[in-house]
């Protein structure tokens, strides 16, 4: 076997070996509209107490940890049936 024929055999063998590496795979199935809408979480409904306490926190200009603590206390007292702690948090 001459050098040229050996090179030809190696070239052909490498073409066969790399041919499968470059083969296309099947495209993934497209999601339908129904499947796409069920994957997303539905927005959480906020209670009336939560919305009212958020409005009060906005009116006071609370942010961060102060807002979180105020809303937590406000929601607890609102669910307990008492008035919101608007007077207790005045500085």
Buried (B, 14 or more C-beta within 10 A) or exposed (E): EEEEEEEEEEEEEEEEEEEEEEEEEEEEEEEEEEEEEEEEEEEEEEEEBBEBBBEBBEEBEBEEEEBEEBBEBBBEBBEEEEEBBBEEBEE
